[in-house]
Amino acid sequence: MKLPLAFLLPLVAFAWSKALSACDDCVPEHLLRSEAFGIDIASDCLTIAVQHVNGTTQPIASTVPSLRYQSLLAQLLAESDIHPYGYKNDPPQRLGGIPGDEEANRSIETFSQEINRVVTLAHNQGRRIAHYTVSVPAFFTQKDEEHIRQSLSRCGLPKPTAIQSADFAAFAMLDTMDCLRQFEFDCTPISYDTTTTLFIEYSNATLSGFLSQFWGGSYYDRVAYFIDARLGDGSREGKVRSERTHWGLLTNRIKSLLEDFRNDNAFKREGFRVSEIVLIGQSASGSAFHEALREAFSSLSQAIQIPSYSLDSVTFDPIYVAALGAARTTKYFVDVPSPLGCNSEDIKCTKIRTDVLRDSYTQRVVSDMTN
C-alpha cells in the first residue's frame, strides 16, 4: 500500500531526529528559490494556494465548477465503495469495476476544463506552476487519481509532486513538528503523545467527517471517516427536507462518528480527547452549520473531550485549507535533500539555504513597500 505523504512527513522527520545521516549533495539553488503550489479539486470549488520561499502561504485563485463537473463528482461518489465508514488509509474501490474508455475520456475532458480555468487565473497573476501537489476528495479511487494526472498533462502542467486526500492535505497545515533549520528541513516532533484531530468537510454536495490520530511523534493514521451525500448543504437549499430536520441529521451524524469510534475501540472505558477541529469546504463557514456543530459537541458523552469551539476559533479558511496544506507538502519535498531521511548537509549547502531565505525576506519587504 502506498503511504500518504501526510504519513511520510512526520515519519521521515522522526527518523532525522534520531541519528545523523549524510546527504548526497546540496539541493539545487533554483529549487530552493521556487514557489510551491497546492491545487484542491473539491466537489463544488477548485482552489489554488502558494507557499512562498520564506514559508508564508497564500490563497491565490478559486472557481466554481460547471454543473457537468458537479454531476461527475456526484457519480464518482455514488460509485465509490466507502459506506458506511471508510477504509482508513486505503483508497476506496470503485463499485461496478473499471470504467470504459468512452466514460474515462469524458471524465478526463471534464476535469481538464475545470483545472484549466483555475490554473489560468494563477497564470494571469504571472505565476508559473512548476511544483505542486493536488488535493482530491477522499472518495477518489486510484483510477480517478489517474484521470486527474492525465487531465493535468492536458492542461500543460508538469507531473504533480503528489496527489493526496483533502484531509491529509489539511493535516499538513497543523503544527506537529518543530523545525530548527531553514525550509522545514531538520524537524523533531512537538509532542510524542497521541493526538486526535477531527476534520469536518461541508460542501454543497456532501458532509464528511474524518478522525485522524498522530502518535509517537512519527505515525499518522486516519482511524474512521464517513462521506454522506444526503447531508450536503444542497439538500437543505433544495428544500429536500426542513431546516430543522437537516441540521438535526447533521448533528447526529457528527456525534455518531465520535461515539461509534469510542465504543468500537479501547477508549470505551477511559474515553478520548479531540485536540483540534479543522473545517474544510465551501459551505463550512455558515453560522447555522457552526451552531449544528456546537450542538453535536455539547451532547457528547463526558468520555469524549472536545476543545472549546466557536466560529472565532476556526484557524484556517475552510475553502482554502486543503490547497494551503498541499502547497506546504510540495515545498517540503522540493526543499528536502536526498536521500530521503538524511539530515546532515555540507556547510556549503547550509550557506545556500541561509542566503536564499535571507533574500526571500528582503524581496518580501521590497514588495510590501511598493504595493
N, C-alpha and C positions, 0 to 999 in steps of 0.2 A: 504493500500500500504506500502511495506517495504521502510523505508527511507534509502538512500545510506549512507555509512559510511562517505563520504566526507561532507554530510549534518550534520550528527550527531556530528562530531568532533567539529566544531565551536559552535553548539548549546549547547553541554554539557559544553564546556569551558565558554560560556557566562553565563550559569546558575551558574557555580562555582564562577564567578567574582561578583555575586550579593549578596550572603549570605554564611555564614559558615554552613557547613553540615558535621557532624562527620562521618568518615569512620569506617567500621566494625573492620578491623584489618589490619596488615601490609601485603603488597604483599610479598609472599614467596621470599627469597633472591635468590633462584636458578632461578626464573623467571626474576628478575632484572638483573641477570648476563648472561642471554641468548641473543644470537643474533637473529635478526628478519629478515625474508626474504620476497622478493616480486618476484612473477613469472608472467611474462607478456606473454600471449598467443595471439599473433598477427597474421595477415593474412600471412605474409611471413617471420616471425622471432619469435623465442621463446627466452626470456632472463630471467636471474635471477640476482637480486641485494640483498645486505645485508645492514642492519643498525646495526652498532656496538653499544656496550653498551654506549660508550661515545657520541653517537649521530651522528657520521660521517656515510655517506652512500658510497657504493662502488659497481660498476658493477662487476660481477664475472663470468658470462658464457652467451654464446649465441649460437644458432644453426639455420641453415637454414633448414626448414622442407621439407619433401618429396612432390613430385607433387600430390600424393594421398591426403595428408593433405591440400594442397593449393586448390585442386579441391573441397574438402569437405567444406572448408570455403566459397568458391565462391557459392556453392549450398546453404549454410545456409543464406548467404546474399540475394540471389535471392528469398528465401522463407520467408524472414523476412519483416513484414509489417512496413516499415519505410519511405516510399516515399510519397510525395516529401520532407517533413520535418518530423522530429522525434516527439515523444510524451513527450518531456521534461524529467521528471524523471521516467516516467512509462516505464517498459520494453516492447519492441515490441512484437507483437504476431506473431505466425507462420502462414503463408498462407497455406491453404490446410489441416489444422488440425494436430493432434499429429502423429509423425512417428511410424511405426510399429516396432515390436521387432527386426526383422532382420536388418532393417535400423539403429535402435538405437544401436544395438550391433556393427555394422560396424563403426559407429561414435565413440563409446567408445574405440574400439580397435585402431583406428587411432590416437585419442587423447593420448591414453596410450603410444603408441610407441614414439610419439614425446616428450611428457612430460618426459618419462623415459630417453631419450637421453640427454636432457639439465640438468636434475637432476643428472644424472651420472657424468657429468662434475663437478658439485658442490661437489658431494661426493668424487671425485678423488682429490679434494683440501683439503680433510679432514674435510669438513663442514657437520654438521648434521642439517637437515632441520626439526625442531620440531614445529616452529611457523612461519606461512607465510600467506600472502594474495595473491589471484590470480586476475590479471587484464585480462579482456576479451574484445573483440570488442563490440562496442555499439549496434550492430545489434543482439547480442545473446539474445535469448528468455530464459525464466525460464527453459524450458526443456533442452536447450543447456547447461545452467549452471549446471543442474542436471547431465548431461552426463560428464561434467568436473569433478564433485565431484566423480563420480564412477570411472573415469579414474585415478584420484589422489589416490584413495583407491587401485586400481590395481597396482599402482606403489609403494605401501608400505608406502605412506605418511599418516600422521595423518590428521584429518579434518582441512580444512583451517580456519583461523580466519574469513575470509570473501571472497566473490567474488564480484568484482566491475568493472564497465566500465572503459576503459582506460583513458578517460578524467577526471573522478572522481579521479582515482589513481594519475594522473598527478597534479591535484589540490592540493593534499596533500603535494607536494613539494614547494608550494608557501608560502611565509612568510605573513600569515594573522593574526597570533596570537603572542603575547608577553608572553613567558613562563618564570616565575621568579624563579621557583624551578626546581630541577633536574628531568630529564626524561620527559620533556614536560608535567608536571603533573598539575600545577596550572597556568592557562593561562587567559589572557584578550585580547580582540580584539585590534589590532594595530589601526584600524580605524572603526568608525561606519557609515562612508559614503558608498554609493553604489559604488561598483567597478565592471567593466565588463571585463571579460577575454575571449580572443579568442584562442581556441585550434584548431590547424590545423594538421590533420594527413594525411601523404602522404606515401603510400606504393606502392609496385608493383601492388597490387590488387585494391586499392581504393584511392580516395581523400575524406576526411571528414572534415567538419567544425563544430565547437561547440561554441556557445555563452553561457557563464555562468555568473551569477551575484551573488555577495556576498554583503549583505546589513544588516544594523542594527547591525553589529558585531556578528550576530548569524545565519543568514539564507543564504543558498546556493542553487541555482536552475539553472538547465540548461534551458535556455529560448528559444533556437532554435538550430536546427542542421540539417545537411544532410550527407548522405553517398552515394557516387556515384562511382559505379564500372566501369563506362565508362571513368573515368578520372584518373585511376591509372597509375603509371609510366609504367606498362607493355603495355598499349595501345599505348604509344609512342615508346617503344623499339621494339614492334612487327610491327611497321610501319603501324598501322591501319589507321593513318592519318599523315599529315605532322607535323613537329616540330612546325611550326608557328601556325597551327590550334590548336594543342594540348595545347600549352601554352596560346593561346588566350581564349580557352574554360575554362581552369583552372582559369585564371584571372577573367573572368566574373562570374564564379561560386562563388568564394570567395566574390567578390564585391556584388553579389546578396544577399548572406546571410546577409550581413551588411545592405544594402539598404532596403531589404524587412522587416527586423526587425524594422528598424527605421520607415518605412511607416505604419506598422501594429500596432504600439504602441503609447503611449502617448508622445514619443520622437519626433513625427513628426515635431513639431514646433521648439523645442529647441535643438534637436539632442542629441547625447550621446557620451561618451568618452570611448574608449577601453584603460584600464590601463596597460594591459600586453598581450603579444603574446607568446604562448607556442607551439612549434613544436614537433610532435610525428611521429615516423615511420622510417623505414629502408631507405626510399628514400628522407627524408626531409632535407638532408644536401647538396644536389646538388646546384651548383651555378645558373643553369638555373631555378630551382624551386624558389630560392630566388629572382631572377630577376622578375619572374612572380608575386610573392607576392608584390614586390615593385611597380610594375605596377598597381596591383589591388588597393593598398592603396593610391597611388598618384592620382588615378582617382575617388576617392570617393567624394561625396558632402562635402562641408565645415562643414555641420552639424554633421558629424561623425569624431571625432578626434582620430587619431592613433598615438601611441608613435613612436618616431624616430626609424626606423627599418633598420638593416643591418645584414649581416652574422655574424659580430663580436658581435652583441647584443644578440645573442642566448645564454641563460643562461644554459640550460640543454642539455645533449646529447640526441637528439631525439630518438635514438634507445633504450635507457635505461630509459627514464624519467618515463614511466608508472611503470616499475619494481621498480625503486627507490621510487616512491610515495607509491606503495603497501607495500614495506618494512617499510616505515615510519609509515603507518597506522597500520601495525602489531605491531611494537614496542610500539606504543601509547597504544593499547589495552592490550598488555602483561603487561605493567608497571602500568596501571591505577588501583587504589584501588576500592573496592566495598563498597556500591552500586554505580553504575554508576551515577556520578553527585556530589558525596561527594568531599569535598576539605579541610578537616581538619583531618590530621593524628596525631596519638600519637607521642610524641617526639622520642620514640624508633624506629619508622618507618622512621622518617626523618634521624636518625643516620645511619640506614642500607643503605638508599639511598645514603647518603653522602659517606659512606665507599666504596660502590660499584662503584660510579662514580670516586672517587679518585683512586681506584685500576685500573679502566679501562684506565685512563690516564697513570698510571705507566706502565702497560703492553704494551701500545702503544709505549712509549718511548723506552722500552727494545727491542721491536720488530723492531723498526726503526734502532736501533743501531746494531742489529745482521744481518739485511738484507743488 
